[in-house]
Amino acid sequence: MKPEGYHYERRAILGLIASAVATLATSVRAESAPTIKVFKDADCNCCGAWVEHLRAHGFVATITETSEMQAVKARSGVPKALSSCHTAEIAGYVVEGHVPAHAIQRLLAENPQAIGLAVSGMPIGSPGMEGGRPVAYDVILFEQDRQDVFGRYKADRPV
């Protein structure tokens, strides 16, 4: 014979367990979300659109506005030929310009020896530069004395 209130106690315990599991899953997901620190000029709108692209793909992004972008690029080791409008840092890498989230995720998964990734200029259709007819562009993996094509993209997908 079951004691009075047995069903309520069992439901309460199961509810607590379910709540604990959900809380744990949420905190694990938050801890594993890559954090990227973005440096941008306050007057640049496309940089904010690029940050929203990253957030839509699971990145946690912080933004630091500065009028000293050339100093940020020099400190970060970005070659002048690969320069774009914003510079970011993630997991010891530098990300310059409108690099798609897909390429950054691949960079983090493969963990190559490099300074980082770059998309020079502002290709139409790249993340943050949506609108118009998208063009194909290269994402460059760069080191101090070497640059290689890491992937070719159109919009935010590999081609």
VMD Tcl script that builds the backbone (N, CA, C; Angstrom):
set m [mol new atoms 477]
animate dup $m
set s [atomselect $m all]
$s set {name element resname resid chain x y z} {
  {N N MET 1 A 0.838 -1.167 0.000}
  {CA C MET 1 A 0.000 0.000 0.000}
  {C C MET 1 A 0.894 1.246 0.000}
  {N N LYS 2 A 0.539 2.213 -0.857}
  {CA C LYS 2 A 1.331 3.437 -0.987}
  {C C LYS 2 A 0.859 4.456 0.026}
  {N N PRO 3 A 1.794 5.159 0.642}
  {CA C PRO 3 A 1.415 6.177 1.615}
  {C C PRO 3 A 0.707 7.339 0.928}
  {N N GLU 4 A -0.091 8.053 1.720}
  {CA C GLU 4 A -0.825 9.229 1.250}
  {C C GLU 4 A 0.171 10.271 0.712}
  {N N GLY 5 A -0.130 10.887 -0.424}
  {CA C GLY 5 A 0.746 11.913 -0.989}
  {C C GLY 5 A 1.932 11.355 -1.752}
  {N N TYR 6 A 1.997 10.047 -1.954}
  {CA C TYR 6 A 3.123 9.401 -2.629}
  {C C TYR 6 A 3.316 9.964 -4.038}
  {N N HIS 7 A 2.226 10.099 -4.779}
  {CA C HIS 7 A 2.311 10.597 -6.155}
  {C C HIS 7 A 2.846 12.016 -6.208}
  {N N TYR 8 A 2.458 12.829 -5.248}
  {CA C TYR 8 A 2.929 14.214 -5.254}
  {C C TYR 8 A 4.418 14.286 -4.956}
  {N N GLU 9 A 4.893 13.475 -4.007}
  {CA C GLU 9 A 6.323 13.474 -3.690}
  {C C GLU 9 A 7.124 12.976 -4.881}
  {N N ARG 10 A 6.664 11.914 -5.514}
  {CA C ARG 10 A 7.370 11.359 -6.667}
  {C C ARG 10 A 7.416 12.381 -7.802}
  {N N ARG 11 A 6.305 13.069 -8.065}
  {CA C ARG 11 A 6.273 14.093 -9.113}
  {C C ARG 11 A 7.225 15.240 -8.776}
  {N N ALA 12 A 7.257 15.639 -7.534}
  {CA C ALA 12 A 8.150 16.735 -7.126}
  {C C ALA 12 A 9.604 16.338 -7.321}
  {N N ILE 13 A 9.943 15.120 -6.952}
  {CA C ILE 13 A 11.327 14.641 -7.106}
  {C C ILE 13 A 11.688 14.562 -8.582}
  {N N LEU 14 A 10.796 14.003 -9.402}
  {CA C LEU 14 A 11.064 13.923 -10.839}
  {C C LEU 14 A 11.184 15.327 -11.446}
  {N N GLY 15 A 10.379 16.260 -10.987}
  {CA C GLY 15 A 10.465 17.640 -11.462}
  {C C GLY 15 A 11.798 18.273 -11.106}
  {N N LEU 16 A 12.268 18.012 -9.884}
  {CA C LEU 16 A 13.571 18.547 -9.463}
  {C C LEU 16 A 14.701 17.957 -10.297}
  {N N ILE 17 A 14.623 16.675 -10.565}
  {CA C ILE 17 A 15.648 16.019 -11.381}
  {C C ILE 17 A 15.650 16.599 -12.785}
  {N N ALA 18 A 14.468 16.738 -13.374}
  {CA C ALA 18 A 14.372 17.299 -14.725}
  {C C ALA 18 A 14.915 18.726 -14.759}
  {N N SER 19 A 14.617 19.507 -13.744}
  {CA C SER 19 A 15.106 20.874 -13.669}
  {C C SER 19 A 16.629 20.909 -13.563}
  {N N ALA 20 A 17.188 20.023 -12.753}
  {CA C ALA 20 A 18.648 19.965 -12.593}
  {C C ALA 20 A 19.331 19.576 -13.896}
  {N N VAL 21 A 18.756 18.609 -14.607}
  {CA C VAL 21 A 19.332 18.184 -15.888}
  {C C VAL 21 A 19.278 19.329 -16.893}
  {N N ALA 22 A 18.164 20.040 -16.954}
  {CA C ALA 22 A 18.030 21.167 -17.884}
  {C C ALA 22 A 19.024 22.268 -17.547}
  {N N THR 23 A 19.198 22.559 -16.276}
  {CA C THR 23 A 20.148 23.584 -15.850}
  {C C THR 23 A 21.569 23.184 -16.216}
  {N N LEU 24 A 21.923 21.929 -15.990}
  {CA C LEU 24 A 23.255 21.433 -16.320}
  {C C LEU 24 A 23.488 21.506 -17.817}
  {N N ALA 25 A 22.516 21.101 -18.610}
  {CA C ALA 25 A 22.656 21.139 -20.068}
  {C C ALA 25 A 22.842 22.566 -20.552}
  {N N THR 26 A 22.112 23.505 -19.986}
  {CA C THR 26 A 22.234 24.907 -20.383}
  {C C THR 26 A 23.604 25.454 -20.021}
  {N N SER 27 A 24.116 25.124 -18.831}
  {CA C SER 27 A 25.425 25.652 -18.436}
  {C C SER 27 A 26.537 25.025 -19.251}
  {N N VAL 28 A 26.427 23.757 -19.623}
  {CA C VAL 28 A 27.437 23.120 -20.458}
  {C C VAL 28 A 27.436 23.766 -21.834}
  {N N ARG 29 A 26.249 24.027 -22.384}
  {CA C ARG 29 A 26.141 24.673 -23.687}
  {C C ARG 29 A 26.754 26.065 -23.629}
  {N N ALA 30 A 26.498 26.822 -22.564}
  {CA C ALA 30 A 27.042 28.178 -22.441}
  {C C ALA 30 A 28.557 28.150 -22.308}
  {N N GLU 31 A 29.096 27.167 -21.568}
  {CA C GLU 31 A 30.542 27.077 -21.390}
  {C C GLU 31 A 31.235 26.691 -22.685}
  {N N SER 32 A 30.579 25.901 -23.533}
  {CA C SER 32 A 31.219 25.439 -24.749}
  {C C SER 32 A 31.040 26.416 -25.909}
  {N N ALA 33 A 30.207 27.430 -25.748}
  {CA C ALA 33 A 30.021 28.411 -26.809}
  {C C ALA 33 A 31.301 29.225 -26.967}
  {N N PRO 34 A 31.845 29.270 -28.187}
  {CA C PRO 34 A 33.078 30.032 -28.389}
  {C C PRO 34 A 32.849 31.523 -28.166}
  {N N THR 35 A 33.763 32.154 -27.449}
  {CA C THR 35 A 33.686 33.593 -27.211}
  {C C THR 35 A 34.659 34.300 -28.138}
  {N N ILE 36 A 34.181 35.320 -28.817}
  {CA C ILE 36 A 35.003 36.077 -29.751}
  {C C ILE 36 A 34.943 37.554 -29.354}
  {N N LYS 37 A 36.114 38.188 -29.288}
  {CA C LYS 37 A 36.212 39.597 -28.924}
  {C C LYS 37 A 36.442 40.390 -30.201}
  {N N VAL 38 A 35.498 41.269 -30.527}
  {CA C VAL 38 A 35.524 42.024 -31.773}
  {C C VAL 38 A 35.909 43.476 -31.504}
  {N N PHE 39 A 36.873 43.966 -32.281}
  {CA C PHE 39 A 37.280 45.364 -32.235}
  {C C PHE 39 A 36.764 46.024 -33.511}
  {N N LYS 40 A 36.059 47.153 -33.359}
  {CA C LYS 40 A 35.483 47.828 -34.516}
  {C C LYS 40 A 35.428 49.321 -34.299}
  {N N ASP 41 A 35.360 50.040 -35.389}
  {CA C ASP 41 A 35.155 51.484 -35.344}
  {C C ASP 41 A 33.693 51.747 -35.027}
  {N N ALA 42 A 33.417 52.734 -34.204}
  {CA C ALA 42 A 32.037 53.051 -33.800}
  {C C ALA 42 A 31.152 53.425 -34.985}
  {N N ASP 43 A 31.735 53.932 -36.056}
  {CA C ASP 43 A 30.955 54.384 -37.200}
  {C C ASP 43 A 30.678 53.298 -38.233}
  {N N CYS 44 A 31.153 52.091 -38.004}
  {CA C CYS 44 A 31.001 51.028 -39.002}
  {C C CYS 44 A 29.775 50.165 -38.693}
  {N N ASN 45 A 28.814 50.130 -39.611}
  {CA C ASN 45 A 27.600 49.337 -39.425}
  {C C ASN 45 A 27.754 47.886 -39.852}
  {N N CYS 46 A 28.573 47.624 -40.857}
  {CA C CYS 46 A 28.699 46.250 -41.335}
  {C C CYS 46 A 29.347 45.353 -40.281}
  {N N CYS 47 A 30.171 45.930 -39.422}
  {CA C CYS 47 A 30.811 45.141 -38.357}
  {C C CYS 47 A 29.755 44.587 -37.401}
  {N N GLY 48 A 28.772 45.394 -37.068}
  {CA C GLY 48 A 27.687 44.929 -36.198}
  {C C GLY 48 A 26.882 43.828 -36.850}
  {N N ALA 49 A 26.677 43.929 -38.163}
  {CA C ALA 49 A 25.953 42.881 -38.886}
  {C C ALA 49 A 26.759 41.582 -38.885}
  {N N TRP 50 A 28.088 41.683 -38.987}
  {CA C TRP 50 A 28.945 40.492 -38.923}
  {C C TRP 50 A 28.848 39.848 -37.543}
  {N N VAL 51 A 28.837 40.655 -36.494}
  {CA C VAL 51 A 28.700 40.134 -35.132}
  {C C VAL 51 A 27.369 39.394 -34.983}
  {N N GLU 52 A 26.302 39.929 -35.550}
  {CA C GLU 52 A 25.002 39.246 -35.479}
  {C C GLU 52 A 25.049 37.911 -36.209}
  {N N HIS 53 A 25.778 37.840 -37.323}
  {CA C HIS 53 A 25.978 36.574 -38.043}
  {C C HIS 53 A 26.651 35.556 -37.122}
  {N N LEU 54 A 27.680 35.990 -36.413}
  {CA C LEU 54 A 28.387 35.084 -35.495}
  {C C LEU 54 A 27.467 34.609 -34.381}
  {N N ARG 55 A 26.728 35.524 -33.793}
  {CA C ARG 55 A 25.812 35.164 -32.704}
  {C C ARG 55 A 24.753 34.179 -33.187}
  {N N ALA 56 A 24.268 34.354 -34.402}
  {CA C ALA 56 A 23.273 33.435 -34.966}
  {C C ALA 56 A 23.845 32.033 -35.150}
  {N N HIS 57 A 25.171 31.932 -35.178}
  {CA C HIS 57 A 25.831 30.640 -35.328}
  {C C HIS 57 A 26.453 30.142 -34.018}
  {N N GLY 58 A 25.991 30.673 -32.897}
  {CA C GLY 58 A 26.367 30.137 -31.598}
  {C C GLY 58 A 27.557 30.769 -30.914}
  {N N PHE 59 A 28.161 31.767 -31.506}
  {CA C PHE 59 A 29.289 32.434 -30.864}
  {C C PHE 59 A 28.783 33.448 -29.843}
  {N N VAL 60 A 29.554 33.606 -28.771}
  {CA C VAL 60 A 29.321 34.667 -27.807}
  {C C VAL 60 A 30.290 35.775 -28.210}
  {N N ALA 61 A 29.754 36.941 -28.555}
  {CA C ALA 61 A 30.592 38.025 -29.063}
  {C C ALA 61 A 30.543 39.234 -28.155}
  {N N THR 62 A 31.721 39.782 -27.900}
  {CA C THR 62 A 31.821 41.063 -27.202}
  {C C THR 62 A 32.378 42.069 -28.194}
  {N N ILE 63 A 31.987 43.319 -28.044}
  {CA C ILE 63 A 32.423 44.354 -28.980}
  {C C ILE 63 A 33.158 45.446 -28.219}
  {N N THR 64 A 34.321 45.801 -28.725}
  {CA C THR 64 A 35.076 46.936 -28.214}
  {C C THR 64 A 35.189 47.942 -29.344}
  {N N GLU 65 A 34.605 49.113 -29.149}
  {CA C GLU 65 A 34.694 50.160 -30.160}
  {C C GLU 65 A 35.943 50.986 -29.916}
  {N N THR 66 A 36.663 51.253 -30.988}
  {CA C THR 66 A 37.902 52.015 -30.878}
  {C C THR 66 A 38.144 52.806 -32.153}
  {N N SER 67 A 38.774 53.937 -32.009}
  {CA C SER 67 A 39.174 54.727 -33.174}
  {C C SER 67 A 40.606 54.379 -33.578}
  {N N GLU 68 A 41.200 53.413 -32.901}
  {CA C GLU 68 A 42.588 53.015 -33.135}
  {C C GLU 68 A 42.687 51.643 -33.815}
  {N N MET 69 A 41.883 51.439 -34.867}
  {CA C MET 69 A 41.852 50.126 -35.522}
  {C C MET 69 A 43.206 49.745 -36.138}
  {N N GLN 70 A 43.945 50.704 -36.664}
  {CA C GLN 70 A 45.244 50.369 -37.252}
  {C C GLN 70 A 46.196 49.832 -36.188}
  {N N ALA 71 A 46.132 50.373 -34.981}
  {CA C ALA 71 A 46.967 49.874 -33.881}
  {C C ALA 71 A 46.542 48.460 -33.481}
  {N N VAL 72 A 45.231 48.197 -33.473}
  {CA C VAL 72 A 44.735 46.849 -33.155}
  {C C VAL 72 A 45.257 45.860 -34.183}
  {N N LYS 73 A 45.183 46.200 -35.457}
  {CA C LYS 73 A 45.635 45.317 -36.535}
  {C C LYS 73 A 47.143 45.068 -36.440}
  {N N ALA 74 A 47.906 46.116 -36.162}
  {CA C ALA 74 A 49.359 45.973 -36.039}
  {C C ALA 74 A 49.708 45.074 -34.852}
  {N N ARG 75 A 49.058 45.297 -33.707}
  {CA C ARG 75 A 49.296 44.471 -32.520}
  {C C ARG 75 A 48.921 43.016 -32.769}
  {N N SER 76 A 47.890 42.801 -33.579}
  {CA C SER 76 A 47.384 41.453 -33.837}
  {C C SER 76 A 48.147 40.723 -34.928}
  {N N GLY 77 A 48.996 41.421 -35.657}
  {CA C GLY 77 A 49.785 40.776 -36.712}
  {C C GLY 77 A 49.061 40.616 -38.032}
  {N N VAL 78 A 48.069 41.462 -38.283}
  {CA C VAL 78 A 47.324 41.392 -39.540}
  {C C VAL 78 A 48.149 42.045 -40.652}
  {N N PRO 79 A 48.473 41.298 -41.712}
  {CA C PRO 79 A 49.200 41.903 -42.838}
  {C C PRO 79 A 48.350 42.986 -43.506}
  {N N LYS 80 A 48.995 44.061 -43.937}
  {CA C LYS 80 A 48.258 45.173 -44.559}
  {C C LYS 80 A 47.434 44.707 -45.753}
  {N N ALA 81 A 47.951 43.759 -46.520}
  {CA C ALA 81 A 47.241 43.276 -47.711}
  {C C ALA 81 A 45.945 42.548 -47.356}
  {N N LEU 82 A 45.805 42.085 -46.121}
  {CA C LEU 82 A 44.611 41.356 -45.699}
  {C C LEU 82 A 43.688 42.203 -44.839}
  {N N SER 83 A 44.007 43.453 -44.667}
  {CA C SER 83 A 43.254 44.328 -43.782}
  {C C SER 83 A 41.817 44.519 -44.248}
  {N N SER 84 A 40.928 44.616 -43.267}
  {CA C SER 84 A 39.517 44.892 -43.529}
  {C C SER 84 A 39.041 45.875 -42.473}
  {N N CYS 85 A 37.754 45.887 -42.187}
  {CA C CYS 85 A 37.242 46.918 -41.285}
  {C C CYS 85 A 37.258 46.532 -39.807}
  {N N HIS 86 A 37.131 45.270 -39.463}
  {CA C HIS 86 A 37.126 44.890 -38.052}
  {C C HIS 86 A 38.098 43.751 -37.819}
  {N N THR 87 A 38.529 43.625 -36.576}
  {CA C THR 87 A 39.488 42.600 -36.175}
  {C C THR 87 A 38.939 41.929 -34.925}
  {N N ALA 88 A 39.073 40.603 -34.864}
  {CA C ALA 88 A 38.559 39.867 -33.711}
  {C C ALA 88 A 39.610 38.884 -33.202}
  {N N GLU 89 A 39.407 38.462 -31.956}
  {CA C GLU 89 A 40.287 37.473 -31.328}
  {C C GLU 89 A 39.432 36.359 -30.761}
  {N N ILE 90 A 39.876 35.115 -31.011}
  {CA C ILE 90 A 39.177 33.948 -30.476}
  {C C ILE 90 A 40.168 32.808 -30.313}
  {N N ALA 91 A 40.226 32.259 -29.129}
  {CA C ALA 91 A 41.041 31.071 -28.833}
  {C C ALA 91 A 42.484 31.202 -29.317}
  {N N GLY 92 A 43.054 32.396 -29.174}
  {CA C GLY 92 A 44.444 32.609 -29.574}
  {C C GLY 92 A 44.624 32.927 -31.050}
  {N N TYR 93 A 43.550 32.997 -31.795}
  {CA C TYR 93 A 43.601 33.329 -33.223}
  {C C TYR 93 A 43.072 34.746 -33.445}
  {N N VAL 94 A 43.455 35.318 -34.584}
  {CA C VAL 94 A 42.952 36.601 -35.036}
  {C C VAL 94 A 42.018 36.320 -36.208}
  {N N VAL 95 A 40.912 37.030 -36.252}
  {CA C VAL 95 A 39.970 36.923 -37.366}
  {C C VAL 95 A 39.786 38.333 -37.915}
  {N N GLU 96 A 40.183 38.518 -39.165}
  {CA C GLU 96 A 40.156 39.837 -39.793}
  {C C GLU 96 A 39.090 39.897 -40.872}
  {N N GLY 97 A 38.173 40.838 -40.732}
  {CA C GLY 97 A 37.187 41.060 -41.775}
  {C C GLY 97 A 35.991 40.130 -41.714}
  {N N HIS 98 A 35.311 40.014 -42.841}
  {CA C HIS 98 A 34.012 39.341 -42.932}
  {C C HIS 98 A 34.140 37.825 -43.113}
  {N N VAL 99 A 34.847 37.192 -42.201}
  {CA C VAL 99 A 35.051 35.739 -42.235}
  {C C VAL 99 A 33.760 35.043 -41.791}
  {N N PRO 100 A 33.262 34.082 -42.575}
  {CA C PRO 100 A 32.038 33.376 -42.185}
  {C C PRO 100 A 32.228 32.533 -40.929}
  {N N ALA 101 A 31.158 32.380 -40.162}
  {CA C ALA 101 A 31.188 31.552 -38.950}
  {C C ALA 101 A 31.660 30.143 -39.267}
  {N N HIS 102 A 31.246 29.612 -40.409}
  {CA C HIS 102 A 31.653 28.255 -40.805}
  {C C HIS 102 A 33.172 28.116 -40.835}
  {N N ALA 103 A 33.860 29.109 -41.392}
  {CA C ALA 103 A 35.325 29.066 -41.483}
  {C C ALA 103 A 35.958 29.160 -40.094}
  {N N ILE 104 A 35.380 29.977 -39.219}
  {CA C ILE 104 A 35.912 30.103 -37.852}
  {C C ILE 104 A 35.716 28.789 -37.094}
  {N N GLN 105 A 34.558 28.168 -37.252}
  {CA C GLN 105 A 34.309 26.873 -36.599}
  {C C GLN 105 A 35.310 25.835 -37.089}
  {N N ARG 106 A 35.585 25.830 -38.387}
  {CA C ARG 106 A 36.573 24.898 -38.947}
  {C C ARG 106 A 37.965 25.188 -38.388}
  {N N LEU 107 A 38.327 26.465 -38.301}
  {CA C LEU 107 A 39.621 26.861 -37.729}
  {C C LEU 107 A 39.768 26.299 -36.315}
  {N N LEU 108 A 38.741 26.484 -35.507}
  {CA C LEU 108 A 38.802 26.022 -34.117}
  {C C LEU 108 A 38.860 24.498 -34.037}
  {N N ALA 109 A 38.177 23.816 -34.932}
  {CA C ALA 109 A 38.173 22.352 -34.926}
  {C C ALA 109 A 39.518 21.785 -35.382}
  {N N GLU 110 A 40.106 22.393 -36.408}
  {CA C GLU 110 A 41.371 21.884 -36.960}
  {C C GLU 110 A 42.589 22.383 -36.204}
  {N N ASN 111 A 42.482 23.551 -35.573}
  {CA C ASN 111 A 43.536 24.127 -34.752}
  {C C ASN 111 A 44.902 24.177 -35.453}
  {N N PRO 112 A 44.972 24.764 -36.652}
  {CA C PRO 112 A 46.263 24.825 -37.348}
  {C C PRO 112 A 47.197 25.849 -36.717}
  {N N GLN 113 A 48.473 25.700 -37.000}
  {CA C GLN 113 A 49.425 26.706 -36.533}
  {C C GLN 113 A 49.318 27.897 -37.475}
  {N N ALA 114 A 48.839 29.015 -36.961}
  {CA C ALA 114 A 48.635 30.213 -37.766}
  {C C ALA 114 A 48.324 31.376 -36.834}
  {N N ILE 115 A 48.423 32.577 -37.387}
  {CA C ILE 115 A 47.968 33.746 -36.640}
  {C C ILE 115 A 46.453 33.790 -36.698}
  {N N GLY 116 A 45.886 33.528 -37.886}
  {CA C GLY 116 A 44.438 33.547 -37.983}
  {C C GLY 116 A 43.904 33.491 -39.387}
  {N N LEU 117 A 42.667 33.958 -39.533}
  {CA C LEU 117 A 41.948 33.975 -40.807}
  {C C LEU 117 A 41.640 35.410 -41.200}
  {N N ALA 118 A 41.532 35.622 -42.515}
  {CA C ALA 118 A 41.180 36.956 -42.999}
  {C C ALA 118 A 40.381 36.868 -44.289}
  {N N VAL 119 A 39.491 37.810 -44.436}
  {CA C VAL 119 A 38.839 38.102 -45.711}
  {C C VAL 119 A 39.150 39.566 -45.961}
  {N N SER 120 A 39.995 39.809 -46.941}
  {CA C SER 120 A 40.382 41.200 -47.186}
  {C C SER 120 A 39.257 41.941 -47.887}
  {N N GLY 121 A 39.223 43.226 -47.656}
  {CA C GLY 121 A 38.195 44.052 -48.261}
  {C C GLY 121 A 36.828 43.746 -47.673}
  {N N MET 122 A 35.811 43.963 -48.460}
  {CA C MET 122 A 34.433 43.796 -47.999}
  {C C MET 122 A 33.616 43.166 -49.130}
  {N N PRO 123 A 33.800 41.862 -49.392}
  {CA C PRO 123 A 33.116 41.228 -50.523}
  {C C PRO 123 A 31.589 41.284 -50.387}
  {N N ILE 124 A 30.923 41.626 -51.472}
  {CA C ILE 124 A 29.461 41.686 -51.468}
  {C C ILE 124 A 28.908 40.284 -51.220}
  {N N GLY 125 A 27.998 40.202 -50.263}
  {CA C GLY 125 A 27.369 38.930 -49.924}
  {C C GLY 125 A 28.034 38.205 -48.775}
  {N N SER 126 A 29.237 38.635 -48.377}
  {CA C SER 126 A 29.887 38.004 -47.219}
  {C C SER 126 A 29.112 38.390 -45.958}
  {N N PRO 127 A 29.263 37.628 -44.865}
  {CA C PRO 127 A 28.523 37.954 -43.641}
  {C C PRO 127 A 28.768 39.404 -43.203}
  {N N GLY 128 A 27.685 40.138 -43.037}
  {CA C GLY 128 A 27.762 41.541 -42.689}
  {C C GLY 128 A 27.691 42.455 -43.900}
  {N N MET 129 A 27.900 41.890 -45.080}
  {CA C MET 129 A 27.857 42.661 -46.329}
  {C C MET 129 A 26.757 42.131 -47.250}
  {N N GLU 130 A 25.692 41.601 -46.653}
  {CA C GLU 130 A 24.590 41.057 -47.430}
  {C C GLU 130 A 23.947 42.138 -48.281}
  {N N GLY 131 A 23.325 41.708 -49.331}
  {CA C GLY 131 A 22.690 42.642 -50.252}
  {C C GLY 131 A 23.438 42.614 -51.561}
  {N N GLY 132 A 22.730 42.903 -52.613}
  {CA C GLY 132 A 23.370 42.844 -53.919}
  {C C GLY 132 A 23.603 41.401 -54.340}
  {N N ARG 133 A 24.345 41.242 -55.396}
  {CA C ARG 133 A 24.631 39.905 -55.925}
  {C C ARG 133 A 25.920 39.384 -55.287}
  {N N PRO 134 A 25.830 38.305 -54.461}
  {CA C PRO 134 A 27.025 37.798 -53.778}
  {C C PRO 134 A 28.126 37.377 -54.748}
  {N N VAL 135 A 29.349 37.661 -54.366}
  {CA C VAL 135 A 30.521 37.242 -55.142}
  {C C VAL 135 A 31.267 36.167 -54.364}
  {N N ALA 136 A 32.008 35.336 -55.072}
  {CA C ALA 136 A 32.861 34.336 -54.411}
  {C C ALA 136 A 34.112 35.047 -53.894}
  {N N TYR 137 A 34.594 34.604 -52.749}
  {CA C TYR 137 A 35.777 35.220 -52.146}
  {C C TYR 137 A 36.563 34.159 -51.380}
  {N N ASP 138 A 37.838 34.455 -51.145}
  {CA C ASP 138 A 38.706 33.532 -50.421}
  {C C ASP 138 A 38.823 33.920 -48.958}
  {N N VAL 139 A 38.837 32.912 -48.100}
  {CA C VAL 139 A 39.203 33.081 -46.697}
  {C C VAL 139 A 40.656 32.634 -46.619}
  {N N ILE 140 A 41.502 33.501 -46.109}
  {CA C ILE 140 A 42.942 33.258 -46.082}
  {C C ILE 140 A 43.392 32.885 -44.673}
  {N N LEU 141 A 44.140 31.791 -44.573}
  {CA C LEU 141 A 44.819 31.404 -43.334}
  {C C LEU 141 A 46.193 32.059 -43.403}
  {N N PHE 142 A 46.542 32.856 -42.392}
  {CA C PHE 142 A 47.813 33.565 -42.478}
  {C C PHE 142 A 48.694 33.344 -41.257}
  {N N GLU 143 A 49.988 33.373 -41.557}
  {CA C GLU 143 A 51.041 33.380 -40.547}
  {C C GLU 143 A 51.868 34.627 -40.831}
  {N N GLN 144 A 52.909 34.814 -40.075}
  {CA C GLN 144 A 53.717 36.021 -40.240}
  {C C GLN 144 A 54.305 36.118 -41.648}
  {N N ASP 145 A 54.754 35.006 -42.206}
  {CA C ASP 145 A 55.415 35.041 -43.510}
  {C C ASP 145 A 54.756 34.130 -44.544}
  {N N ARG 146 A 53.488 33.777 -44.314}
  {CA C ARG 146 A 52.829 32.846 -45.220}
  {C C ARG 146 A 51.318 33.095 -45.242}
  {N N GLN 147 A 50.738 32.936 -46.439}
  {CA C GLN 147 A 49.289 33.060 -46.593}
  {C C GLN 147 A 48.807 31.941 -47.514}
  {N N ASP 148 A 47.762 31.224 -47.085}
  {CA C ASP 148 A 47.191 30.143 -47.878}
  {C C ASP 148 A 45.672 30.291 -47.923}
  {N N VAL 149 A 45.065 29.849 -49.020}
  {CA C VAL 149 A 43.615 29.846 -49.111}
  {C C VAL 149 A 43.100 28.750 -48.188}
  {N N PHE 150 A 42.281 29.138 -47.241}
  {CA C PHE 150 A 41.678 28.217 -46.276}
  {C C PHE 150 A 40.346 27.692 -46.802}
  {N N GLY 151 A 39.699 28.494 -47.643}
  {CA C GLY 151 A 38.436 28.093 -48.236}
  {C C GLY 151 A 37.909 29.171 -49.152}
  {N N ARG 152 A 37.086 28.756 -50.084}
  {CA C ARG 152 A 36.433 29.697 -50.996}
  {C C ARG 152 A 34.948 29.707 -50.627}
  {N N TYR 153 A 34.388 30.899 -50.524}
  {CA C TYR 153 A 33.008 31.060 -50.046}
  {C C TYR 153 A 32.216 31.945 -50.991}
  {N N LYS 154 A 30.919 31.737 -50.942}
  {CA C LYS 154 A 29.962 32.651 -51.579}
  {C C LYS 154 A 28.866 32.825 -50.544}
  {N N ALA 155 A 28.572 34.068 -50.220}
  {CA C ALA 155 A 27.714 34.378 -49.074}
  {C C ALA 155 A 28.418 33.825 -47.836}
  {N N ASP 156 A 27.764 32.947 -47.069}
  {CA C ASP 156 A 28.427 32.410 -45.870}
  {C C ASP 156 A 28.698 30.915 -45.979}
  {N N ARG 157 A 28.674 30.366 -47.195}
  {CA C ARG 157 A 28.862 28.931 -47.386}
  {C C ARG 157 A 30.039 28.644 -48.312}
  {N N PRO 158 A 30.700 27.507 -48.079}
  {CA C PRO 158 A 31.792 27.115 -49.008}
  {C C PRO 158 A 31.252 26.850 -50.408}
  {N N VAL 159 A 32.085 27.145 -51.407}
  {CA C VAL 159 A 31.705 26.845 -52.793}
  {C C VAL 159 A 32.612 25.775 -53.354}
}
mol reanalyze $m
mol bondsrecalc $m
mol representation Tube
mol addrep $m
